[in-house]
Amino acid sequence: MLTAVVISLVVVFVAELGDKSQLITMTYALRHRWWVVLTGVGIAAMLVHGLSVAIGHFLGLTLPERPIAFAAAVAFLLFAVWTWRSGASGDHGDIRIAEPRLVVPAIVSSFVLAELGDKTMLATVALASDHNWAGVWVGATIGMVAADGVAIAAGAYLHRRLPVRFLHNLASVLFLAFGVWILFDTALGMRWAAVTATASVALIFAAALTIGVIRRRSASAPDASTPTAKL
């Protein structure tokens, strides 16, 4: 069992580095308290890898990839709208929602949908077919939580360095990009459309950000037409 724990922990931790799960975690950490995000990630990791172990060790089945991808895409697009509307409500004093009763289910559902059929889950399925199932479950869960903990730290750091309204907009755009990518790439099998659509979202956000910065600088700059003090 110990061997299964160590192997699964290392495999999942390495597989999660740079994966969309880390970006999703960082996106949530931009808006919510770190312990709320970590709780959601931990529950999602136990569910996803528990399902992986059941599939790999007990059932030997495969999951229907496209229906799950459609559900994940719709979920992320709804999260994008939710985040944008909460950012546009005008309440920017503290965007870190303290109540986990709504945030944790959102985190768990988005993670479960995003991870179903992902390479990390497939790796767990393969490990569970050859190693102790309980060890694989424990090791994979710890590995995923540890990897996403790095992303939570990055999100907390950015929260201290960046304006609150910018974080709202950034989180909304990231959710939108995730939804668009999953829809075109996994659900529809159109990688070229996924790249084009996701890049378009990024370019539009960058252009809007640039225009906003220019307008703020123009508004704060002294008006050259204002007469100086008379001699």
Summary of the structure (lengths in Angstrom):
residues: 231
radius of gyration: 21.1
end to end distance: 88.2
largest distance: 91.2
contacts: 760
relative contact order: 0.19
helix: 81%
strand: 1%
